[in-house]
Amino acid sequence: MASDHDPAPESPPAPDLAQARQRIDSIDRELQALIAERARWAQQVGRAKGPLKAAIDYYRPEREAQVLRMVIDRNRGPLSDIELVRLFREIMSACLAQQEPLRIGYLGPEGTFSQQAAQKHFGHSAHLLPLASIEEVFQEVEAGHADFGIVPVENSGQGTIQSTLDMFLTSQLKICGEIELRIHQYLLSRTGRMEDVERVYSHPQSLAQCKIWLRQHLPASERIATASNAEGARRARLADDAAAIAGEAVAHVYGLKVIAGPIEDRPDNTTRFLVLGRELFPPTGHDRTSMLVFVKDQPGALFNALRPFADHGVSMNRIESRPAHSGLWQYAFFIDLLGHIDDAPMRAALDELAPHAAEIRVLGSYPVAIP
């Protein structure tokens, strides 16, 4: 047994700096060789699928989600799950782009949070298409001009983006994925001085996310809503007495200075985005299903619509009603459920729901958002 007077065990000697750098160089060579080998195998997968012609023919979101969850399961540090997922997404994005980059439509212009969400989900090797409105994102994907689309659907503090939900009432597109993006807002201006600011431009959602901060720091300023944060930044750069609320990246795109930030009222401010596509994909084991249920006009209609899911142990994450556009005072319910449409409990619940619903439309079964 060691006594109080025994010398402490010696720590291993610090590695020589030159030796450490040599080892890093050796690991880099191994990594590069393995990435190249992965890219070659990705090409073989493409050939095994037959004479496919477009990137969308090679892209399998369910397979990508499974790979990324394995990355998280294997992670023992020191890099975080978020960092490793980001690295592997970029590797997969580059490998896929060997065939042809995916074309991703998003709510533009350049610098929006929708662009950040698109890059987080599809990587920087995808070809991003900035579009003027949520409606145009739907239209471009439906027409095949974009392989997938990215649209915001809800914010943790401000709730649902109604214009996105309303598009599903008439669109035949499917939800192929979801993205959760932490939103940090900054006050930007041409001069970089708070005392110059007399009016603030931004998207209504961003203005709402920062209303307490604005009330405390710029109580006399005029708030002006714009179609996007990037549009607000473009207008703010034209005058010394104007500012914009947007992401920090917008400052670099539009040549503005950061006055303050982050300025969002909630530290957990997060926006959920949907990935729009033209088909459903197989289950991954960690899925969510979104559906649109048109209920019959009768007593207990909503209860009858929800009870089958509870009876079969299917968890409901979210429900929201919207005018159905099919008649006066007719409503449709948007419902998010945990699980895939091919899961047995989900199928059984839908079979029981069918007699009580005027229409059931499955909008998508897709992988739950990965950090």
KAWOSUL-V832425 format. One record per residue. RES is the residue in three letters. SS is DSSP state (@ for helix, = for strand, . for the rest). PHI is phi in degrees with one decimal (* if undefined). Layout:
# KAWOSUL-V832425
{{RES,SS,PHI} {RES,SS,PHI}}
This chain:
# KAWOSUL-V832425
{{MET,.,*} {ALA,.,-72.7} {SER,.,-93.7} {ASP,.,-65.2} {HIS,.,-98.8} {ASP,.,-67.3} {PRO,.,-66.8} {ALA,.,-65.8} {PRO,.,-61.3} {GLU,.,-74.8} {SER,.,-74.9} {PRO,.,-60.7} {PRO,.,-62.9} {ALA,.,-63.2} {PRO,.,-66.2} {ASP,.,-64.3} {LEU,@,-59.1} {ALA,@,-64.2} {GLN,@,-66.1} {ALA,@,-62.5} {ARG,@,-66.5} {GLN,@,-63.4} {ARG,@,-66.4} {ILE,@,-61.5} {ASP,@,-61.0} {SER,@,-66.2} {ILE,@,-63.5} {ASP,@,-59.3} {ARG,@,-64.9} {GLU,@,-64.6} {LEU,@,-60.6} {GLN,@,-63.1} {ALA,@,-65.0} {LEU,@,-69.4} {ILE,@,-64.2} {ALA,@,-62.8} {GLU,@,-65.2} {ARG,@,-61.5} {ALA,@,-62.8} {ARG,@,-66.7} {TRP,@,-67.6} {ALA,@,-61.6} {GLN,@,-63.3} {GLN,@,-64.7} {VAL,@,-60.4} {GLY,@,-60.5} {ARG,@,-67.3} {ALA,@,-66.0} {LYS,.,-80.5} {GLY,.,97.5} {PRO,.,-76.6} {LEU,.,-82.6} {LYS,.,-117.8} {ALA,.,-130.7} {ALA,@,-59.1} {ILE,@,-63.1} {ASP,@,-70.3} {TYR,@,-94.6} {TYR,.,-79.3} {ARG,.,-126.0} {PRO,@,-61.0} {GLU,@,-68.5} {ARG,@,-69.2} {GLU,@,-60.7} {ALA,@,-62.7} {GLN,@,-64.3} {VAL,@,-61.9} {LEU,@,-68.8} {ARG,@,-68.9} {MET,@,-66.4} {VAL,@,-59.8} {ILE,@,-64.9} {ASP,@,-63.7} {ARG,@,-82.4} {ASN,.,-67.3} {ARG,.,-121.0} {GLY,.,83.7} {PRO,.,-79.9} {LEU,.,-72.9} {SER,.,-74.0} {ASP,@,-57.4} {ILE,@,-60.6} {GLU,@,-66.6} {LEU,@,-67.7} {VAL,@,-61.1} {ARG,@,-60.8} {LEU,@,-62.9} {PHE,@,-69.2} {ARG,@,-60.5} {GLU,@,-66.7} {ILE,@,-63.4} {MET,@,-66.0} {SER,@,-62.3} {ALA,@,-66.9} {CYS,@,-64.5} {LEU,@,-65.2} {ALA,.,-69.7} {GLN,.,-60.1} {GLN,.,-77.0} {GLU,.,-177.3} {PRO,.,-62.0} {LEU,.,-65.5} {ARG,=,-100.9} {ILE,=,-117.3} {GLY,=,-84.9} {TYR,=,-145.6} {LEU,=,-71.2} {GLY,.,-91.7} {PRO,.,-80.8} {GLU,.,-57.4} {GLY,.,104.1} {THR,.,-77.3} {PHE,@,-65.5} {SER,@,-61.7} {GLN,@,-64.9} {GLN,@,-60.5} {ALA,@,-63.4} {ALA,@,-62.6} {GLN,@,-69.6} {LYS,@,-63.0} {HIS,@,-84.7} {PHE,@,-107.5} {GLY,.,79.8} {HIS,.,-82.9} {SER,.,-86.1} {ALA,.,-72.7} {HIS,=,-95.0} {LEU,=,-93.6} {LEU,=,-118.1} {PRO,=,-71.4} {LEU,=,-124.1} {ALA,.,-80.5} {SER,.,-155.1} {ILE,@,-61.6} {GLU,@,-59.2} {GLU,@,-69.5} {VAL,@,-60.8} {PHE,@,-57.6} {GLN,@,-62.9} {GLU,@,-68.0} {VAL,@,-71.5} {GLU,@,-60.4} {ALA,.,-79.4} {GLY,.,84.1} {HIS,.,-75.1} {ALA,.,-125.8} {ASP,.,-74.2} {PHE,=,-141.0} {GLY,=,-131.0} {ILE,=,-121.3} {VAL,=,-135.8} {PRO,=,-74.5} {VAL,=,-125.8} {GLU,=,-162.5} {ASN,=,-118.3} {SER,.,-62.8} {GLY,.,-103.7} {GLN,.,-107.0} {GLY,=,86.6} {THR,=,-79.1} {ILE,.,-89.0} {GLN,@,-62.9} {SER,@,-62.4} {THR,@,-69.6} {LEU,@,-60.6} {ASP,@,-63.0} {MET,@,-64.4} {PHE,.,-70.9} {LEU,.,-65.9} {THR,.,-120.2} {SER,.,-82.7} {GLN,.,-100.1} {LEU,.,-67.2} {LYS,=,-113.2} {ILE,=,-87.6} {CYS,=,-108.6} {GLY,=,-178.6} {GLU,=,-140.7} {ILE,=,-133.4} {GLU,=,-109.8} {LEU,=,-124.7} {ARG,=,-67.5} {ILE,.,-108.0} {HIS,.,-114.5} {GLN,.,-102.2} {TYR,=,-130.2} {LEU,=,-92.6} {LEU,=,-122.9} {SER,=,-156.0} {ARG,.,-71.1} {THR,.,-90.1} {GLY,.,79.5} {ARG,.,-114.6} {MET,@,-61.3} {GLU,@,-65.8} {ASP,@,-82.1} {VAL,.,-77.8} {GLU,.,-113.3} {ARG,=,-146.6} {VAL,=,-126.2} {TYR,=,-101.9} {SER,=,-177.2} {HIS,=,-64.4} {PRO,@,-53.8} {GLN,@,-63.1} {SER,@,-69.8} {LEU,@,-59.6} {ALA,@,-68.0} {GLN,@,-68.5} {CYS,.,-120.7} {LYS,@,-65.0} {ILE,@,-67.6} {TRP,@,-62.0} {LEU,@,-63.5} {ARG,@,-64.3} {GLN,@,-80.1} {HIS,@,-107.1} {LEU,.,-135.6} {PRO,.,-64.5} {ALA,.,-94.0} {SER,.,-75.7} {GLU,=,-84.6} {ARG,=,-99.0} {ILE,=,-122.4} {ALA,=,-77.1} {THR,=,-128.1} {ALA,.,-66.4} {SER,.,-156.3} {ASN,@,-63.8} {ALA,@,-64.6} {GLU,@,-63.2} {GLY,@,-60.6} {ALA,@,-65.5} {ARG,@,-63.0} {ARG,@,-76.6} {ALA,@,-67.7} {ARG,.,-74.6} {LEU,.,-92.2} {ALA,.,-148.0} {ASP,.,-71.7} {ASP,.,-96.5} {ALA,=,-114.7} {ALA,=,-139.6} {ALA,=,-132.9} {ILE,=,-105.9} {ALA,=,-165.7} {GLY,.,-70.0} {GLU,@,-61.2} {ALA,@,-62.4} {VAL,@,-63.2} {ALA,@,-59.5} {HIS,@,-72.8} {VAL,@,-67.6} {TYR,@,-110.6} {GLY,.,66.9} {LEU,.,-107.4} {LYS,=,-104.4} {VAL,=,-82.9} {ILE,=,-86.2} {ALA,=,-157.6} {GLY,=,157.0} {PRO,.,-66.9} {ILE,.,-122.0} {GLU,.,-65.8} {ASP,.,-72.5} {ARG,.,-106.6} {PRO,.,-67.5} {ASP,.,-100.6} {ASN,.,-56.2} {THR,=,-137.5} {THR,=,-113.9} {ARG,=,-100.7} {PHE,=,-116.0} {LEU,=,-109.4} {VAL,=,-99.1} {LEU,=,-95.9} {GLY,=,-145.4} {ARG,.,-115.4} {GLU,.,-151.5} {LEU,.,-89.1} {PHE,.,-123.0} {PRO,.,-64.9} {PRO,.,-72.6} {THR,.,-114.9} {GLY,.,99.5} {HIS,.,-134.3} {ASP,=,-123.4} {ARG,=,-129.5} {THR,=,-118.7} {SER,=,-112.3} {MET,=,-142.0} {LEU,=,-117.3} {VAL,=,-117.5} {PHE,=,-95.7} {VAL,=,-90.0} {LYS,.,-78.1} {ASP,.,-78.8} {GLN,.,-154.9} {PRO,.,-58.6} {GLY,.,73.1} {ALA,@,-60.7} {LEU,@,-68.8} {PHE,@,-58.4} {ASN,@,-65.1} {ALA,@,-74.9} {LEU,@,-94.7} {ARG,@,-58.3} {PRO,@,-57.5} {PHE,@,-67.4} {ALA,@,-64.0} {ASP,@,-62.8} {HIS,.,-102.9} {GLY,.,71.2} {VAL,.,-95.9} {SER,.,-77.8} {MET,=,-99.5} {ASN,=,-92.8} {ARG,=,-164.3} {ILE,=,-143.7} {GLU,=,-150.4} {SER,=,-103.2} {ARG,=,-141.7} {PRO,=,-54.8} {ALA,.,-81.1} {HIS,.,64.0} {SER,.,-106.2} {GLY,.,168.2} {LEU,.,-62.9} {TRP,.,60.8} {GLN,.,-96.9} {TYR,=,-128.1} {ALA,=,-115.7} {PHE,=,-112.4} {PHE,=,-88.4} {ILE,=,-128.1} {ASP,=,-107.4} {LEU,=,-128.7} {LEU,=,-84.9} {GLY,.,127.9} {HIS,.,-104.7} {ILE,.,-61.2} {ASP,.,-85.6} {ASP,.,-68.1} {ALA,@,-58.8} {PRO,@,-61.9} {MET,@,-66.0} {ARG,@,-62.9} {ALA,@,-64.5} {ALA,@,-64.6} {LEU,@,-67.5} {ASP,@,-62.4} {GLU,@,-74.4} {LEU,@,-73.1} {ALA,@,-48.8} {PRO,@,-66.5} {HIS,@,-99.3} {ALA,=,-116.1} {ALA,=,-72.6} {GLU,=,-161.3} {ILE,=,-124.0} {ARG,=,-123.9} {VAL,=,-79.6} {LEU,=,-83.6} {GLY,=,167.6} {SER,=,-123.6} {TYR,=,-149.9} {PRO,=,-63.1} {VAL,.,-62.6} {ALA,.,-53.9} {ILE,.,-102.2} {PRO,.,-52.7}}
